Amino acid sequence: MKRKNISGAFFRNNEVIMVLDRSDIESAAHNIAWVEEKAGLLYFRRFTPAQMEVYHEDLLFRMMSRCQTGIYLLFQTTGNYIKLVLKKTSVLKILPMVLKELGVPKLVGMGLNTKEQIEQYGDGRLYIDDAFDIFVDGELVSSIKPKSGRIKIKFKNPGHDLKTVKICFPVFAEIGIKKVCGNRELYALKSGKEKMFSFGDSITQGFVAGSPSCSYVARLAEKLDMDALNQGIGGYYFCAHSLNGIEQLPVPKLITVAYGTNDWHIVKDLETFKENTDNYFHKLNNLFHDTPKIVITPIWRGDIETETPIGAFSDIIGVIKESALSIPHTTIVEGLSIVPHEKDCFADGWLHPNAVGFHLMAEGIYNGICLGGKK
């Protein structure tokens, strides 16, 4: 790990307060594609500008692309607190825009459809919780609700030893950082870990995981001792354009891909789906030919026995395997075998894993990587 010296300090109540400047804060940020500055706030983005243009065309994807799941700040300090001054963009702030673009009838219809699916295939429960996860020397010490204003992250350090503090960003909120400070010494820290990219939908993004460190991407990265750029977008599907601009980033050590469950409901027929998956993996191969790729086929869902216009659930799994294995350095991990087909492993009882489900999913993917899966 490499650390960067602090940029400013002052005394308050006989205590040294260290303040980080913009470059220091950026140095502390991990799993980002770029940094956007607006109105004196730093926004860490996990998608390239070209990718965000693609997602901008759809309101849901636009919102999801601005969420900062997987991003974290890393510091070393001899103090016992770090203070953030930030702005959180609330869902209530964007509600007028949602109503304007979708209209009340469509929005209500979407809500009723989701409710019906949960009640029919799940168990009628869905709790969305979000927080900053705080780790000190590798141990989770607290989870703090995101809010605009000042957030003081306190931890025990009576001997003022050098502590490593990791601040994991929430799954859903958009956070703009204005100021970072702390008592005693405070350094921005680079993890020095190798990088992986994780492409996927809401399950990859970490929907209803309970906390950011509980998503399968975060857990898998921890087991692999890597940093994971989370490229999950709620509701998304196989689309080659979603890779636009990703070549601007340093080549990762590993790539994971996990789409398909949304395609099953939104793509009109199997032929179109095959074309979409072929185009996606062809582009992925052109961009990262030599990088190992782990393709996770869709996990169990409560309506798996039904059929959609595209066909049976097994049909899309077969197409994904065929397209993925047409490019080199690809390993298949069978999604249906890594999470139990039990409602208790899912936050909504039928589609999105809970903390237990995500833990089992990460374990299954990790074991698949170690065993080599199907190449």
C-alpha positions in Angstrom: 0.0 0.0 0.0 1.2 3.5 -0.8 0.1 6.6 1.1 0.0 10.2 0.2 0.9 13.0 2.6 -1.8 15.3 3.9 -2.2 18.8 2.4 -3.2 21.0 5.3 -3.5 21.2 9.1 -4.8 23.5 11.9 -5.2 23.4 15.6 -8.6 23.1 17.3 -9.0 22.5 21.1 -5.3 21.6 21.4 -5.7 19.0 18.7 -4.2 18.9 15.2 -6.9 18.6 12.5 -5.7 17.4 9.1 -7.6 18.5 6.0 -7.2 16.7 2.6 -7.3 18.6 -0.6 -8.9 17.5 -3.8 -5.9 15.5 -5.1 -5.6 13.7 -1.7 -9.3 12.8 -1.7 -9.0 11.5 -5.3 -6.0 9.4 -4.3 -8.1 7.8 -1.6 -10.8 6.8 -4.0 -10.9 3.2 -5.4 -13.0 1.4 -8.0 -13.7 4.5 -10.0 -13.6 5.3 -13.7 -13.3 9.1 -13.4 -14.0 12.0 -11.1 -16.6 14.7 -11.9 -16.5 18.1 -10.1 -19.8 20.0 -9.8 -20.5 23.0 -7.5 -17.4 22.3 -5.4 -18.3 18.7 -4.9 -16.4 15.6 -6.1 -18.5 12.8 -7.6 -16.7 9.5 -8.1 -18.1 7.7 -11.2 -17.9 4.0 -11.9 -18.8 4.4 -15.6 -16.9 6.2 -18.3 -18.5 9.3 -19.8 -19.3 7.3 -23.0 -21.0 4.6 -20.9 -23.0 7.2 -19.0 -24.2 8.7 -22.4 -25.6 5.2 -23.2 -27.4 4.9 -19.9 -28.7 8.5 -20.1 -31.2 7.5 -22.7 -33.3 5.6 -20.1 -34.4 7.3 -16.9 -33.9 4.1 -14.7 -30.4 3.4 -16.1 -29.5 7.0 -15.8 -30.3 6.9 -12.1 -28.5 3.6 -11.6 -25.4 4.8 -13.4 -25.0 7.6 -10.9 -25.1 5.3 -7.9 -21.7 4.6 -6.4 -21.8 0.9 -5.3 -18.4 -0.7 -5.0 -16.5 2.6 -4.6 -14.5 3.2 -1.4 -12.2 5.6 0.2 -9.0 4.3 1.9 -7.0 6.2 4.6 -4.4 5.7 7.3 -4.7 7.7 10.4 -3.4 8.0 14.0 -6.6 9.7 15.0 -9.9 8.3 16.2 -12.3 9.9 13.7 -12.7 11.0 10.1 -15.2 13.6 9.1 -16.9 13.9 5.7 -18.8 16.9 4.4 -21.0 15.7 1.6 -24.2 16.0 -0.4 -26.5 13.0 -0.8 -28.9 13.1 -3.8 -32.2 11.7 -2.4 -34.8 9.8 -4.4 -37.3 12.5 -3.5 -35.1 15.0 -5.4 -35.5 13.2 -8.7 -39.2 12.2 -8.2 -40.4 15.2 -10.3 -38.2 14.2 -13.1 -39.5 10.6 -12.9 -43.1 11.8 -13.0 -42.4 14.1 -15.9 -40.7 11.4 -18.0 -42.8 8.4 -17.2 -46.1 9.9 -16.2 -48.2 8.9 -13.2 -50.1 6.0 -14.8 -47.0 4.3 -16.1 -45.2 4.8 -12.7 -48.1 3.4 -10.8 -48.4 0.5 -13.3 -44.7 -0.4 -12.8 -45.1 -0.3 -9.0 -48.2 -2.6 -9.2 -46.5 -5.0 -11.5 -43.4 -5.3 -9.2 -45.7 -5.8 -6.2 -47.7 -8.5 -8.0 -44.5 -10.4 -9.0 -43.2 -10.3 -5.4 -46.5 -11.5 -4.0 -47.0 -14.2 -6.7 -43.4 -15.7 -6.8 -41.9 -14.3 -3.5 -43.3 -13.7 -0.1 -44.4 -10.1 -0.4 -41.4 -8.5 1.4 -38.7 -6.2 0.1 -36.7 -4.0 2.5 -34.2 -1.5 0.9 -31.5 -0.5 3.4 -28.4 1.5 2.5 -25.3 2.8 4.4 -21.7 3.6 4.4 -19.8 0.5 5.7 -16.8 1.5 7.8 -13.8 -0.9 8.2 -10.9 -0.3 10.6 -7.9 -2.6 10.0 -10.1 -5.0 8.0 -12.9 -5.3 10.6 -16.4 -3.8 10.1 -17.0 -1.4 12.9 -20.1 0.5 11.9 -22.6 1.2 9.2 -23.7 4.8 8.8 -26.8 6.1 7.0 -26.0 8.5 4.2 -27.2 12.1 4.6 -26.3 15.5 3.3 -24.1 17.6 5.7 -21.4 16.4 8.1 -20.8 12.7 8.9 -18.4 12.0 11.7 -16.9 8.5 11.5 -15.7 7.5 15.0 -13.7 4.5 16.0 -11.6 3.3 19.0 -7.9 4.3 18.9 -6.8 5.1 22.5 -3.1 4.6 21.8 -3.3 6.7 18.6 -1.8 3.8 16.6 -1.7 3.9 12.8 -5.1 2.6 11.6 -6.3 1.7 8.1 -9.8 3.0 7.5 -12.0 1.9 4.6 -15.2 3.8 3.9 -17.5 1.9 1.5 -20.0 4.0 -0.4 -23.8 3.1 -0.3 -25.3 1.0 -3.1 -28.1 3.4 -4.2 -27.2 7.0 -3.2 -25.3 9.5 -5.2 -22.7 11.1 -3.0 -20.7 14.3 -3.6 -17.7 14.9 -1.4 -16.9 18.5 -0.3 -14.4 17.9 2.5 -12.5 15.2 4.3 -10.7 15.8 7.6 -9.6 14.0 10.7 -7.7 14.5 13.9 -3.9 13.8 14.1 -2.2 12.3 11.1 -4.4 11.5 8.1 -3.2 10.0 4.8 -4.8 9.0 1.5 -3.9 5.4 0.9 -3.6 3.3 -2.3 -4.6 -0.4 -1.9 -2.0 -1.6 -4.4 -4.5 -4.4 -5.3 -5.0 -5.7 -8.9 -8.2 -4.7 -10.6 -11.3 -6.6 -11.8 -14.3 -5.4 -13.7 -17.8 -6.8 -12.9 -20.5 -6.3 -15.5 -24.1 -7.1 -14.8 -27.6 -6.0 -13.7 -29.2 -5.2 -10.3 -27.8 -8.4 -8.7 -24.3 -7.3 -9.6 -25.1 -3.7 -8.4 -26.0 -5.2 -5.1 -29.7 -4.5 -4.8 -31.1 -5.1 -1.3 -27.8 -6.7 -0.1 -28.3 -4.9 3.2 -25.0 -3.1 3.0 -22.4 -2.4 0.3 -19.9 -4.9 1.7 -22.5 -7.7 1.4 -22.9 -7.7 -2.3 -21.5 -10.7 -4.2 -19.0 -8.4 -6.1 -17.6 -7.0 -2.8 -17.4 -10.4 -1.2 -15.8 -12.0 -4.3 -13.2 -9.1 -4.6 -12.3 -9.6 -0.9 -11.8 -13.4 -1.4 -9.7 -12.7 -4.5 -7.8 -9.9 -2.8 -8.6 -7.6 -5.7 -10.4 -4.2 -6.2 -13.6 -4.6 -8.2 -15.0 -1.8 -10.4 -18.7 -2.6 -10.1 -20.4 -2.0 -13.4 -23.8 -3.3 -12.4 -26.9 -1.5 -13.6 -30.4 -2.3 -12.2 -32.6 -3.7 -14.9 -29.9 -4.0 -17.5 -29.2 -6.6 -20.2 -26.6 -7.7 -22.8 -25.8 -4.6 -24.8 -22.5 -4.1 -26.6 -22.8 -0.3 -26.4 -22.6 -0.5 -22.6 -18.9 -1.2 -23.1 -18.3 2.2 -24.8 -15.2 3.9 -23.5 -14.2 1.2 -21.1 -11.0 0.8 -23.1 -9.8 4.1 -21.7 -9.3 2.4 -18.3 -6.3 0.3 -17.4 -6.7 -3.4 -18.4 -8.1 -5.4 -15.5 -6.7 -8.7 -14.2 -10.1 -10.4 -14.3 -13.6 -9.7 -15.7 -16.9 -11.1 -14.6 -20.1 -10.9 -16.6 -23.6 -11.7 -15.2 -26.6 -10.7 -17.4 -29.6 -12.6 -18.7 -32.4 -12.5 -16.1 -33.7 -9.2 -17.5 -33.2 -10.3 -21.1 -35.5 -13.2 -20.5 -38.4 -10.8 -20.0 -37.6 -7.9 -22.3 -36.1 -9.4 -25.4 -38.7 -10.3 -28.1 -37.3 -13.6 -29.3 -34.3 -16.0 -28.9 -32.8 -15.0 -32.2 -32.5 -11.4 -31.1 -31.1 -12.5 -27.8 -28.4 -14.6 -29.6 -27.5 -11.6 -31.7 -27.2 -9.4 -28.6 -25.0 -11.9 -26.7 -22.8 -12.5 -29.7 -22.3 -8.8 -30.2 -21.5 -8.3 -26.5 -18.9 -11.0 -26.2 -17.4 -10.1 -29.6 -16.8 -6.6 -28.4 -15.6 -7.7 -25.0 -13.1 -10.0 -26.6 -11.8 -7.2 -28.9 -11.3 -4.9 -25.9 -9.8 -7.5 -23.5 -8.7 -10.4 -25.6 -6.1 -11.8 -23.1 -8.0 -11.1 -19.9 -9.6 -14.1 -18.2 -13.4 -13.8 -18.2 -15.8 -15.4 -15.8 -19.4 -15.6 -17.1 -22.0 -16.3 -14.5 -25.2 -17.6 -16.0 -28.5 -16.4 -14.4 -29.3 -17.6 -10.9 -32.6 -19.1 -9.8 -35.7 -16.9 -9.7 -39.2 -17.7 -8.5 -40.9 -17.8 -11.9 -38.3 -20.0 -13.5 -40.9 -22.6 -14.5 -42.8 -20.1 -16.6 -42.1 -19.2 -20.3 -41.7 -15.8 -21.9 -41.8 -14.8 -25.6 -38.0 -15.6 -25.7 -38.6 -19.2 -24.5 -37.8 -21.2 -21.3 -35.2 -20.0 -18.8 -32.9 -22.9 -19.9 -33.0 -21.5 -23.4 -31.3 -18.2 -22.5 -28.7 -20.1 -20.4 -27.8 -22.2 -23.4 -27.4 -19.1 -25.6 -25.2 -17.3 -23.0 -22.9 -20.3 -22.7 -22.6 -20.7 -26.5 -21.8 -17.0 -27.1 -19.4 -16.8 -24.1 -17.5 -19.9 -25.0 -17.0 -18.6 -28.6 -14.3 -16.3 -27.2 -11.0 -17.3 -25.6 -10.1 -17.2 -21.9 -13.7 -17.7 -20.8 -14.9 -19.7 -17.8 -18.6 -20.5 -17.2 -20.0 -20.5 -13.7 -23.4 -22.2 -13.5 -25.7 -19.6 -11.7 -28.4 -22.2 -10.9 -25.9 -24.2 -8.9 -24.4 -21.4 -6.7 -27.5 -20.0 -4.9 -30.0 -22.4 -3.3 -33.5 -22.4 -4.9 -35.0 -21.3 -1.6 -37.0 -18.1 -0.9 -35.1 -17.6 2.4 -31.9 -16.8 0.3 -33.7 -13.9 -1.4 -34.6 -10.4 -0.1 -37.8 -10.4 -2.0 -38.3 -14.1 -1.9 -37.9 -14.7 -5.6 -35.3 -12.6 -7.5 -32.7 -10.5 -5.5 -30.5 -12.4 -3.1 -30.2 -11.2 0.5 -27.0 -11.1 2.5 -27.0 -14.9 2.9 -27.8 -15.4 -0.8 -25.0 -13.0 -1.8 -22.5 -14.8 0.5 -23.4 -18.1 -1.1 -23.2 -16.6 -4.6 -19.7 -15.2 -3.9 -18.6 -18.5 -2.5 -19.9 -20.4 -5.6 -18.3 -18.0 -8.1 -15.0 -18.2 -6.2 -15.1 -22.0 -6.2 -16.0 -22.0 -9.9 -12.9 -19.8 -10.6 -10.7 -22.0 -8.5 -12.0 -25.2 -10.2 -11.8 -23.7 -13.6 -15.6 -24.0 -14.4 -16.3 -24.9 -18.0 -13.9 -23.5 -20.5 
